[in-house]
């Protein structure tokens, strides 16, 4: 029997107890609620309820800070030192906020805030920060701050203010993805990452390679986003709610859920550059080095991984979910590893090794058991730490083995994407006077 004030964690605990023939008492539920307390402006006992509309402001305010600072930097800055100091403000604020909540989240708490957005459509801006969301928040804000510092070292350009503003918009969209507790709100932020990445990849729009790479990334991830939306709609119709926390506590089991699982995986695989949708990531390496370092190694490609992680409790029992995630992830991991051994240009090695790591993450999170999830989080953090050693512009090549004589006819010619990436990176950081 549930005690008064029972929340979704009580329901989930009882469901697990019934599944595994365990005995659970009201005292156990009381201790569980005490351990997994929820930080909420209203009654903490009711913050986990999917129907409760909470008056949150801090997480939404952080997203607003990103947008306001982006407008200030983009419209009123010219790439000066002060502009980049201002651009650091949102990422530093998010880092400080995450640091404050890290102890309680690690202790099992969930920070939750929410406002009603479009209640007629079930579209509420419910924001929730759990352990995985906290990890992603650290990665996003730390990578964003590093990207701003990297821009500070570049040659002053009149359009760097616009570049920094677009990076801030992308950071806000990524925070929205990892904080959203509503599937439709998650989709809105998901598409914002695709649009902002299109602007960043094609930042130097005077070159055809940059325009083509940006358009390819937008088409692939945009089409995947439509598949993701279709899957979300099927889930919402079947379950009667778009709340992630409610869906995780009571996963839907309708006839349309297998189709929804396939559609969601298509969207996740396009965003995380899984085979056969991996081509856009290598092409996007023609972008300036801060873009390829921030978006395509640290944050944007992790959005698909995050989607698989948070939706595995919802769709893990659907028949196609585990075979598809493990199968696609394994194939992508093997293919990316093979390609990383073939290439000698370090930017393409970075892209291929990232694809391989993403495949491993998709497979581990898709399995859905605690051991695999723990390993996936470790790989997620380790991969970002390794990618912190930046390759500046991809201008360097792997050192040749001693005593090895290259055969001119056997040396592969640099691809147009790689050549364009080298040229644009030299011009972007000031080493090329043209």
C-alpha positions as CSV (number, residue, x, y, z in Angstrom):
1,X,0.0,0.0,0.0
2,X,1.2,3.5,-0.8
3,X,1.5,6.1,1.9
4,X,0.0,9.6,1.4
5,X,2.2,11.8,-0.8
6,X,3.5,8.8,-2.8
7,X,5.4,9.9,-5.9
8,X,6.7,8.2,-9.0
9,X,9.6,6.6,-7.2
10,X,7.1,4.8,-5.0
11,X,5.3,3.5,-8.0
12,X,8.6,2.4,-9.7
13,X,9.7,0.7,-6.5
14,X,6.4,-1.3,-6.2
15,X,6.6,-2.2,-9.9
16,X,10.1,-3.6,-9.4
17,X,9.0,-5.5,-6.3
18,X,6.1,-7.1,-8.1
19,X,8.3,-8.0,-11.0
20,X,11.0,-9.7,-8.9
21,X,8.7,-11.1,-6.1
22,X,10.2,-8.8,-3.5
23,X,8.5,-7.6,-0.3
24,X,8.4,-3.8,0.2
25,X,6.9,-2.0,3.1
26,X,5.7,1.5,3.8
27,X,8.9,2.1,5.9
28,X,11.0,1.2,2.9
29,X,9.2,3.7,0.8
30,X,9.6,6.4,3.4
31,X,13.4,5.8,3.5
32,X,13.5,5.8,-0.3
33,X,11.8,9.2,-0.4
34,X,14.1,10.5,2.2
35,X,17.2,9.4,0.2
36,X,15.9,10.6,-3.1
37,X,14.6,14.0,-2.1
38,X,13.6,16.5,-4.8
39,X,14.7,20.1,-4.8
40,X,11.5,22.0,-5.7
41,X,10.0,25.4,-4.8
42,X,6.7,23.7,-3.8
43,X,5.9,20.6,-1.7
44,X,8.8,18.2,-2.2
45,X,6.6,15.2,-1.8
46,X,4.7,16.1,-5.0
47,X,7.6,17.2,-7.3
48,X,7.8,13.8,-8.9
49,X,4.2,13.7,-10.0
50,X,3.8,14.2,-13.7
51,X,0.6,16.2,-13.3
52,X,2.2,18.7,-10.9
53,X,3.1,22.1,-12.5
54,X,6.0,23.5,-10.6
55,X,7.0,27.2,-10.5
56,X,10.6,26.9,-11.4
57,X,12.9,29.7,-12.4
58,X,16.6,29.1,-12.0
59,X,17.1,26.5,-14.7
60,X,15.0,28.5,-17.1
61,X,16.9,31.6,-16.1
62,X,20.2,30.0,-17.0
63,X,18.9,29.2,-20.4
64,X,17.7,32.8,-20.7
65,X,21.2,34.1,-19.7
66,X,22.6,32.1,-22.7
67,X,20.2,33.8,-25.1
68,X,20.6,37.3,-23.6
69,X,24.4,37.2,-23.7
70,X,24.3,35.7,-27.2
71,X,22.4,38.8,-28.3
72,X,24.8,41.2,-26.5
73,X,27.9,39.5,-28.0
74,X,26.4,39.0,-31.5
75,X,24.9,42.4,-31.9
76,X,27.2,44.7,-29.9
77,X,30.6,43.0,-30.0
78,X,33.4,43.1,-32.5
79,X,35.5,40.2,-31.3
80,X,37.4,42.2,-28.7
81,X,38.7,40.8,-25.4
82,X,35.7,42.1,-23.5
83,X,33.3,40.3,-25.8
84,X,34.9,36.9,-25.0
85,X,34.9,37.7,-21.3
86,X,31.1,38.4,-21.5
87,X,30.7,35.1,-23.6
88,X,32.2,33.2,-20.7
89,X,29.4,34.3,-18.3
90,X,26.7,31.7,-19.1
91,X,29.0,28.7,-19.1
92,X,30.6,29.8,-15.8
93,X,27.2,30.4,-14.3
94,X,26.1,26.9,-15.3
95,X,29.3,25.4,-14.0
96,X,28.8,27.1,-10.7
97,X,25.1,26.0,-10.5
98,X,26.1,22.4,-11.3
99,X,28.8,22.5,-8.7
100,X,26.3,23.6,-6.1
101,X,23.9,20.7,-6.9
102,X,26.5,18.1,-7.5
103,X,26.6,16.8,-3.9
104,X,22.8,16.3,-3.6
105,X,22.5,14.8,-7.0
106,X,25.2,12.3,-6.3
107,X,23.4,11.5,-3.1
108,X,20.3,10.6,-5.2
109,X,18.4,13.8,-5.4
110,X,16.7,15.1,-8.5
111,X,16.5,18.9,-9.1
112,X,13.2,19.6,-10.8
113,X,11.5,22.8,-12.0
114,X,8.7,23.4,-14.4
115,X,6.4,26.0,-16.0
116,X,3.3,25.5,-18.1
117,X,4.1,26.3,-21.7
118,X,1.3,25.1,-24.1
119,X,-1.0,23.0,-21.8
120,X,-3.5,22.4,-24.5
121,X,-0.9,20.3,-26.4
122,X,0.7,18.8,-23.2
123,X,3.8,20.9,-23.9
124,X,5.2,21.9,-20.5
125,X,8.7,23.2,-20.0
126,X,9.5,20.7,-17.2
127,X,13.2,20.7,-16.4
128,X,14.9,18.0,-14.4
129,X,18.5,17.3,-13.5
130,X,19.5,13.8,-12.5
131,X,22.9,12.1,-12.4
132,X,23.4,11.6,-16.1
133,X,22.0,15.1,-16.8
134,X,24.5,16.5,-14.3
135,X,27.4,14.7,-16.1
136,X,26.3,16.1,-19.4
137,X,25.9,19.6,-17.9
138,X,29.5,19.6,-16.7
139,X,30.6,18.4,-20.2
140,X,28.6,21.0,-22.1
141,X,29.5,24.0,-19.9
142,X,33.1,23.1,-19.5
143,X,33.5,22.5,-23.3
144,X,31.7,25.8,-24.0
145,X,34.0,27.7,-21.7
146,X,37.0,26.1,-23.4
147,X,35.6,27.0,-26.8
148,X,35.3,30.6,-25.7
149,X,38.9,30.6,-24.5
150,X,40.0,29.1,-27.7
151,X,38.3,31.9,-29.6
152,X,40.1,34.4,-27.4
153,X,43.4,33.1,-28.8
154,X,42.4,33.5,-32.4
155,X,43.2,36.5,-34.6
156,X,40.7,39.3,-34.1
157,X,38.0,39.3,-36.7
158,X,34.9,41.4,-37.2
159,X,32.6,38.4,-37.3
160,X,33.9,36.5,-34.2
161,X,31.2,38.1,-32.1
162,X,28.6,36.5,-34.3
163,X,30.5,33.2,-34.1
164,X,30.7,33.3,-30.3
165,X,26.9,34.2,-30.1
166,X,26.1,31.1,-32.2
167,X,28.2,29.0,-29.9
168,X,26.2,30.3,-26.9
169,X,22.9,29.6,-28.7
170,X,24.1,26.0,-29.3
171,X,25.1,25.7,-25.6
172,X,21.6,26.8,-24.5
173,X,20.0,24.2,-26.8
174,X,22.2,21.4,-25.5
175,X,21.4,22.3,-21.9
176,X,17.7,22.3,-22.9
177,X,18.1,18.8,-24.3
178,X,19.7,17.3,-21.2
179,X,17.4,19.1,-18.8
180,X,14.0,18.5,-20.5
181,X,11.6,16.3,-18.8
182,X,9.0,16.6,-21.6
183,X,9.5,14.8,-24.9
184,X,8.1,17.6,-27.0
185,X,10.3,20.2,-25.3
186,X,13.2,17.9,-25.8
187,X,12.4,17.8,-29.5
188,X,12.4,21.6,-29.7
189,X,15.8,21.9,-28.2
190,X,17.0,19.0,-30.3
191,X,16.2,20.9,-33.5
192,X,17.8,24.1,-32.2
193,X,21.0,22.2,-31.9
194,X,20.7,21.2,-35.6
195,X,20.0,24.7,-36.7
196,X,22.8,26.3,-34.6
197,X,25.3,23.7,-35.8
198,X,24.3,24.4,-39.4
199,X,25.3,28.1,-38.8
200,X,28.5,27.1,-37.1
201,X,29.7,24.5,-39.7
202,X,28.9,27.0,-42.5
203,X,30.4,29.9,-40.6
204,X,32.9,30.7,-43.4
205,X,30.1,30.7,-46.0
206,X,32.4,31.9,-48.7
207,X,33.7,28.4,-49.4
208,X,31.8,25.7,-51.1
209,X,33.1,22.9,-48.8
210,X,31.8,24.7,-45.7
211,X,28.4,25.3,-47.3
212,X,28.1,21.7,-48.5
213,X,29.1,20.3,-45.1
214,X,26.7,22.5,-43.3
215,X,23.8,21.5,-45.6
216,X,24.6,17.8,-45.3
217,X,24.6,18.0,-41.5
218,X,21.3,19.9,-41.5
219,X,19.6,17.5,-43.9
220,X,20.8,14.3,-42.1
221,X,20.1,15.5,-38.5
222,X,16.9,17.4,-39.6
223,X,15.5,14.3,-41.2
224,X,16.4,12.3,-38.1
225,X,14.7,14.9,-36.0
226,X,11.4,14.3,-37.9
227,X,11.7,10.6,-37.2
228,X,12.3,11.4,-33.6
229,X,9.2,13.6,-33.4
230,X,7.1,10.9,-35.0
231,X,8.4,8.4,-32.4
232,X,7.6,10.8,-29.5
233,X,4.1,11.4,-30.8
234,X,3.4,7.6,-30.9
235,X,4.8,7.3,-27.4
236,X,2.7,10.2,-26.1
237,X,-0.5,8.9,-27.7
238,X,0.0,5.4,-26.3
239,X,1.0,6.5,-22.8
240,X,-1.2,9.6,-22.5
241,X,1.7,11.7,-21.3
242,X,4.9,13.2,-22.7
243,X,6.7,13.4,-19.3
244,X,9.9,11.4,-19.3
245,X,9.8,10.8,-15.5
246,X,6.2,9.4,-15.8
247,X,7.1,7.3,-18.8
248,X,10.2,5.8,-17.0
249,X,8.0,4.9,-14.0
250,X,5.3,3.3,-16.2
251,X,6.7,2.3,-19.6
252,X,4.1,2.1,-22.4
253,X,3.4,-1.3,-23.9
254,X,1.0,-0.6,-26.7
255,X,1.1,-2.0,-30.2
256,X,2.8,1.1,-31.6
257,X,5.7,1.2,-29.2
258,X,8.0,-1.0,-31.4
259,X,7.5,1.4,-34.3
260,X,8.1,4.3,-31.9
261,X,11.4,2.7,-30.7
262,X,12.6,2.3,-34.3
263,X,11.8,5.9,-35.1
264,X,13.5,7.2,-32.0
265,X,16.6,5.2,-32.8
266,X,16.7,6.6,-36.3
267,X,16.7,10.1,-34.8
268,X,19.4,9.3,-32.2
269,X,21.6,7.5,-34.8
270,X,21.5,10.5,-37.2
271,X,22.5,12.9,-34.4
272,X,25.3,10.6,-33.1
273,X,26.6,9.7,-36.6
274,X,25.9,6.0,-36.5
275,X,26.4,3.8,-39.5
276,X,24.9,4.5,-42.1
277,X,24.4,8.1,-41.1
278,X,28.0,8.8,-40.2
279,X,29.1,10.7,-43.3
280,X,28.1,14.1,-42.2
281,X,30.5,14.1,-39.2
282,X,33.6,13.6,-41.3
283,X,32.4,16.3,-43.7
284,X,31.7,18.7,-40.8
285,X,35.4,18.6,-39.8
286,X,35.9,21.2,-42.6
287,X,34.5,23.6,-40.0
288,X,36.9,25.8,-37.9
289,X,38.7,23.9,-35.2
290,X,36.6,25.3,-32.2
291,X,33.5,24.0,-33.9
292,X,34.8,20.5,-34.6
293,X,36.2,20.3,-31.1
294,X,33.1,21.6,-29.3
295,X,30.2,20.4,-31.4
296,X,31.3,17.2,-33.1
297,X,33.6,15.7,-30.5
298,X,32.2,16.9,-27.1
299,X,28.6,17.8,-27.2
300,X,26.3,17.7,-30.2
301,X,27.0,14.1,-31.2
302,X,26.4,13.1,-27.5
303,X,22.8,14.3,-27.8
304,X,21.8,11.1,-29.6
305,X,23.7,9.0,-26.9
306,X,21.9,10.9,-24.2
307,X,18.5,10.2,-25.9
308,X,19.2,6.5,-26.0
309,X,20.3,6.6,-22.3
310,X,17.2,8.3,-21.0
311,X,14.7,6.4,-23.3
312,X,16.1,3.0,-22.6
313,X,14.0,2.7,-19.4
314,X,11.0,3.7,-21.5
315,X,11.6,1.6,-24.6
316,X,14.0,-1.0,-23.4
317,X,11.2,-3.7,-23.3
318,X,10.3,-3.0,-26.9
319,X,11.5,-5.9,-29.0
320,X,13.6,-4.0,-31.5
321,X,15.4,-1.7,-29.0
322,X,18.2,-3.9,-27.6
323,X,19.1,-5.7,-30.9
324,X,19.1,-2.4,-32.8
325,X,21.1,-0.4,-30.3
326,X,23.7,-3.1,-29.7
327,X,23.9,-4.1,-33.4
328,X,24.2,-0.5,-34.8
329,X,26.5,0.5,-32.1
330,X,28.8,-2.4,-32.6
331,X,29.0,-2.0,-36.4
332,X,29.7,1.7,-35.9
333,X,32.4,1.0,-33.4
334,X,34.2,-1.4,-35.6
335,X,33.8,0.8,-38.7
336,X,35.0,3.9,-36.9
337,X,38.0,2.1,-35.4
338,X,39.0,0.8,-38.9
339,X,38.7,4.2,-40.5
340,X,40.7,5.8,-37.7
341,X,43.6,3.5,-38.5
342,X,43.4,4.3,-42.2
343,X,43.5,8.1,-42.1
344,X,46.7,10.1,-41.5
345,X,45.1,13.5,-41.3
346,X,44.5,14.1,-37.6
347,X,41.1,15.8,-38.1
348,X,39.8,12.7,-39.9
349,X,41.4,10.5,-37.3
350,X,39.5,12.6,-34.6
351,X,36.2,12.2,-36.5
352,X,36.6,8.4,-37.0
353,X,37.7,7.8,-33.4
354,X,34.7,9.8,-32.2
355,X,32.3,7.8,-34.4
356,X,33.8,4.6,-32.9
357,X,33.4,5.9,-29.3
358,X,29.8,6.9,-30.1
359,X,29.0,3.4,-31.3
360,X,30.3,2.0,-28.1
361,X,28.2,4.4,-26.1
362,X,25.0,3.6,-28.0
363,X,25.6,-0.1,-27.5
364,X,26.3,0.2,-23.8
365,X,23.4,2.5,-23.0
366,X,21.0,0.4,-25.1
367,X,21.7,-2.7,-23.1
368,X,20.0,-1.1,-20.1
369,X,21.6,-3.0,-17.3
370,X,23.4,-1.1,-14.4
371,X,26.9,-2.5,-15.2
372,X,26.7,-1.4,-18.9
373,X,25.3,2.0,-17.9
374,X,28.1,2.6,-15.5
375,X,30.7,1.6,-18.1
376,X,29.0,3.9,-20.6
377,X,29.2,6.9,-18.3
378,X,32.9,6.1,-17.7
379,X,33.5,6.0,-21.4
380,X,31.5,9.2,-21.9
381,X,33.7,11.1,-19.4
382,X,36.9,9.5,-20.6
383,X,36.2,10.3,-24.2
384,X,35.7,14.0,-23.5
385,X,38.9,14.1,-21.4
386,X,40.8,12.6,-24.3
387,X,39.3,15.0,-26.8
388,X,40.5,17.8,-24.5
389,X,43.9,17.4,-26.2
390,X,43.0,19.4,-29.2
391,X,44.4,19.0,-32.7
392,X,44.9,22.6,-33.9
393,X,43.4,22.7,-37.4
394,X,44.3,19.2,-38.4
395,X,47.5,20.6,-40.0
396,X,49.8,17.9,-38.5
397,X,50.1,14.4,-39.7
398,X,51.0,11.2,-37.9
399,X,54.8,10.7,-37.6
400,X,56.1,8.2,-40.1
401,X,57.8,5.1,-38.8
402,X,61.6,5.5,-38.7
403,X,63.4,3.9,-41.7
404,X,60.1,3.8,-43.6
405,X,60.4,5.3,-47.1
406,X,57.2,6.7,-48.5
407,X,56.4,5.6,-52.1
408,X,55.0,8.7,-53.9
409,X,52.6,6.8,-56.0
410,X,51.2,5.0,-53.0
411,X,50.6,8.1,-50.9
412,X,46.9,8.9,-50.8
413,X,45.9,12.4,-51.9
414,X,44.3,14.6,-49.3
415,X,40.6,14.8,-49.7
416,X,39.0,18.1,-50.7
417,X,37.3,18.2,-47.3
418,X,40.6,17.8,-45.5
419,X,42.4,20.3,-47.7
420,X,39.7,22.9,-47.2
421,X,39.7,22.2,-43.5
422,X,43.5,22.9,-43.3
423,X,43.2,26.1,-45.3
424,X,40.3,27.5,-43.4
425,X,41.8,26.7,-40.1
426,X,45.0,28.5,-41.0
427,X,43.1,31.5,-42.1
428,X,40.8,31.3,-39.0
429,X,43.5,31.3,-36.4
430,X,45.7,33.9,-38.2
431,X,48.6,31.6,-39.5
432,X,47.5,32.2,-43.0
433,X,47.7,35.9,-44.0
434,X,45.2,35.5,-46.8
